[in-house]
Amino acid sequence: MAETTLTQSYIEVTAAALPLFCPTPAVSLWSAHPRVAIPVEKLGEATCPYCSTVYKFKGELPHGHH
């Protein structure tokens, strides 16, 4: 039986990236999907519903974020 390897990309983001949207400016336009807000600051981790990229928050939230 062949072995299947699942790979899932994730990106660590800091407070400087908030508010966070996917796709990010670093993504090529030809492969982009509709722009969506990613609420990574709520739980510390969030997944894009289009491309399944996982965003992980690293560091402290700036004051004033809920």
C-alpha positions in Angstrom: 0.0 0.0 0.0 1.3 3.4 -0.9 2.0 5.9 1.9 0.2 9.2 1.7 1.8 12.3 3.3 -0.4 15.2 4.2 1.2 18.6 4.2 -0.5 21.6 5.5 1.0 25.0 5.4 1.0 27.4 8.3 2.1 30.9 8.8 3.1 32.5 12.0 1.9 36.1 12.4 2.5 38.8 14.9 0.5 41.8 16.0 2.0 43.8 13.1 0.0 41.7 10.7 -3.4 42.5 12.3 -6.0 42.8 11.0 -5.1 39.7 9.0 -6.5 38.8 5.6 -5.9 35.8 3.3 -4.5 35.8 0.8 -1.6 37.9 2.1 0.2 40.5 -0.1 3.0 37.9 -0.7 0.7 35.6 -2.6 0.7 35.7 -6.4 -2.5 37.1 -7.9 -2.9 34.3 -10.3 -3.5 31.8 -7.5 -5.4 34.1 -5.2 -8.9 33.4 -3.9 -11.4 36.0 -2.6 -10.0 38.1 0.3 -11.3 37.0 3.7 -10.6 38.2 7.2 -8.8 35.6 9.4 -9.6 36.1 13.1 -6.3 34.6 14.4 -6.3 36.9 17.4 -9.5 35.3 18.8 -8.1 31.8 19.5 -4.4 32.1 18.6 -4.9 30.0 15.4 -7.3 30.2 12.5 -7.7 28.4 9.1 -8.5 30.0 5.8 -11.8 28.6 4.5 -10.6 28.7 0.9 -7.0 27.5 0.8 -6.8 25.8 4.3 -3.7 27.8 5.3 -3.4 27.8 9.0 -2.4 31.1 10.6 -0.8 30.9 14.1 -0.5 34.0 16.2 2.8 34.5 17.9 3.5 37.1 20.6 1.3 39.5 22.5 -1.8 41.3 21.2 -1.4 45.0 21.1 -3.5 46.9 23.7 -6.9 47.8 22.3 -7.5 44.5 20.5 -10.4 42.4 21.9 
